[in-house]
Amino acid sequence: MNLQQKNQLLGLYYSSLLPDIDILDDFKTKNNIENFDEIIDEIKNIEISIYDYIWENTKPDKQLSASEIEEKFDSYCFEHYQWIDEAGLKSLKYCLMYMCWHEGVLK
């Protein structure tokens, strides 16, 4: 899988709060991706690592504004995931903001 396809998959995975399995399976079939489950696991691990980084910056009870979360998100992704394009980052950031709101990190 090339980086363009990986970014497309990232965007599809985070196109809604819950991944649409039918859309992901269609992408897998159309692009003949053999290691699909490994790539999905990598995407999930990216989400977890970014959220964990933000969580570490807010415990035990500190909250961050949306702009502070975005700043931390951008710097972390720039350092660790330079291959993710703008569309992928936007989708991932949308999901992360929801997680931060849901977990009480977002003030």
N, C-alpha and C positions, 0 to 999 in steps of 0.2 A: 504494500500500500504506500503510495507516495504522500508527501505532505499536503498536497492540495486535497486529496481524498480524505486524509485524516482530519483536516480542518472542516471539510464538508460534514463528515460524520460527527464531529464535535458540535457543530451548529445544529445538526438534526437531533442529536441526543438531548440538547438543552433548548430545543425549540418550544417546549412546554415544561411545566413543572415536573410532570411524570413522562419519562421517555415513551414514545409511541412505538411499540414493538413491531407493528406492521410496517411502518416507515423504515425502521432500522433493518428489518429483514429484507425489504425491497432493495434498499441500498446495498446490502451484503450480496444479494443475488445479482443485481445489475453490474456490480463491480468485481464479481467473482473473488471475494475476499475469503481466504482460507483461515486466517488467524483472527477472525472477527471477535471471538470471546476474549482473547488476550488484549485486543485493542480497546474493547469496552471496559475491561478491568483497568487498563491504563487511564482511561478517561475518568473513571470513578475515583481512582487514586489521586489524580490531579485535583479533583474537587475536594477530596478529603484533606490533602496536604495544604491547600490554600485556606480552607476553613480552619484547620488546626493552627496554622500560622496566625490567623486573625484571632482565634480564641486565646492563644497564648498571650497575645497583646492586650487582652481585655480581662483576664482573670485576676483577682477573684470576682470582682463585681463592677468593673469599668465598662461603660458603654461607649460606642463610637458613633459619630455622625456618618451619614451616607458618604460625604466627601472624604472623611478619614478612612472609611472602609475602602473606598475606591482607590485612594492613594496607596494604601497597603497592598491591595490587590494588584494594582499596576506595577508597583516596584517588585513584588514577589514574582509575578509572571515574567517580567522583564529579566529577572535574574535566573529563573529556573525553567521557563517554557518559552524561549524566544521563537520557537517554530509556530506558535499559535498565531493565526492572523487576526485581523481586526474583527471580523464577523464571529470567529470562534470565541474571542475574548468577550465580546458583547453578550453572547449567549451564556457563557459561563458566569459572567458578572451578574446577569439577571438572576440566575439560580442562586448564586452566593448571597445576593442581597436578600432574597427571600429567606434563605437559611438563617442569616444574621437577624432578620426581623423575628422569625419564628422562635429562635433561641434566646431572644432578648439582648442580643449584642448591639443591635441598631437602636440608637436613641431617637 
